[in-house]
Structures are given as C-alpha cells and as structure tokens.
Amino acid sequence: MRAYINSLDRGHTPFLEELAREAAEGRVPVIRREMQSFLKVFLMIQRPRKILEVGTAIGFSAVFMAEYGPEDCRITTIENYEKRIPIARENIKRSGYGQRITLIPGDAAEVLKTLEGSYDLIFMDAAKGQYIRFLPEVLRLMGQGSVLISDNVLQEGDLIESHYLVERRDRTIYKRMREYLYTLKHSGELETSILPLGDGITLSVRR
C-alpha cells in the first residue's frame, strides 16, 4: 500500500530531489516520501509564518518547509550532531533560502530554553528518546492554535510489542516514546492524533 501511494507522488523541486538522493547515498535519514507529501499539504493549509524544527540533520526538511511554506515564513532549526552542521549550512545556502532559515547548533534541551515567543508550527524530528525531555520547553513555545508534529514515533512497530520482546539496547527509547505518546494524548493543553503515516507521526494542536 505504501509503495503504491508513493508511486503516485509527483516529486518535488530538482534541488530537493537531489538532496534526497545525496541523503540516501550517505545513509542519512530524511523525512519519508509519504511524510513529505503530508507535510507539503499541511504547510499549504496552515500557512505557518514562524516554524521551529528540532533536528536539522542535513537540512532537507528545513529547505522543504521553506519551499512549500508561505513566502514570508521564517524557520529556526536546531542540530546537535557536529559532523552534520556544516553540511546542513551548505545545503541551506545552496537552496537559496539562507535568509529564511536560521540554524542553531547545540543540544536542543538547552537551545529551546533560550528561545522566546511562540511558533505556529514546531516539527520534532530529533533523537527519539529525547522527545519527552524536550516537551516542556516545546509547550512553552506554543500559543493557542500552534501545532506540534512529531515524526517517527512508532519505532517500526516496536512500540506495540511487549517490553520483553524489544532488544535490550532499544528499551530506553521504547519506554521514553511510550511515555511521550501517553503524555501527548493525556495533556490538558493539547489535542493529539497519532497517525500511522511513515513510521508514525503525532499531530498536536495547542488548546
């Protein structure tokens, strides 16, 4: 089903397609094709002017949001992996969206504390075991109607397995992600839908 749906996709700009190929060759994960399609439509519906991304990687999704978001949108993106930061900076420069995208290097848990105001859209796509750690500051940066999208929350299906069937090395992420999803669904501040799109996403809106 996923392959069929993706086969209908018309693709994106030549630069984004090139960037996706480079990421695949370098085995750097970027948002999946079905997530790209969803995010493109969502950006056109919500038209966020102020976007925060947690997890830049090589800059693909930041450039993607600049391409398909409103012309006046501004994107702040955070990355902690030192080897990817210069690559992301170069890709953002090559994209032509350098004036609209600000990359902040560092641990998102610390960087988030320095940010002020509220964001129309927050896109969470960083270390999965850290989502629950980032959430308090993310909530602080959300005003009424702000949207939080979190990617890769179902852990290739491991999340529905018994704790004892999960590889020992993955159990911390498993426990933290289940805690994250429970917190989102039971928060009095958010209304959240969990969607089996790609490797699972959450779509949350601030009440």
Salt bridges, closest charged atoms under 4 A:
ASP9 OD1 - ARG33 NH1 3.60
GLU17 OE2 - ARG33 NH1 3.05
GLU18 OE2 - ARG94 NH2 3.03
GLU22 OE1 - ARG94 NH1 3.64
GLU34 OE2 - ARG2 NE 3.23
ASP72 OD2 - ARG49 NE 2.92
ASP107 OD2 - ARG133 NH2 3.15
GLU110 OE2 - LYS113 NZ 3.72
ASP125 OD1 - LYS128 NZ 3.62
GLU137 OE1 - ARG140 NE 2.60
GLU156 OE2 - ARG32 NH2 2.59
GLU167 OE1 - ARG169 NH1 3.84
GLU189 OE2 - ARG206 NH2 2.87
GLU191 OE1 - ARG207 NH2 2.61
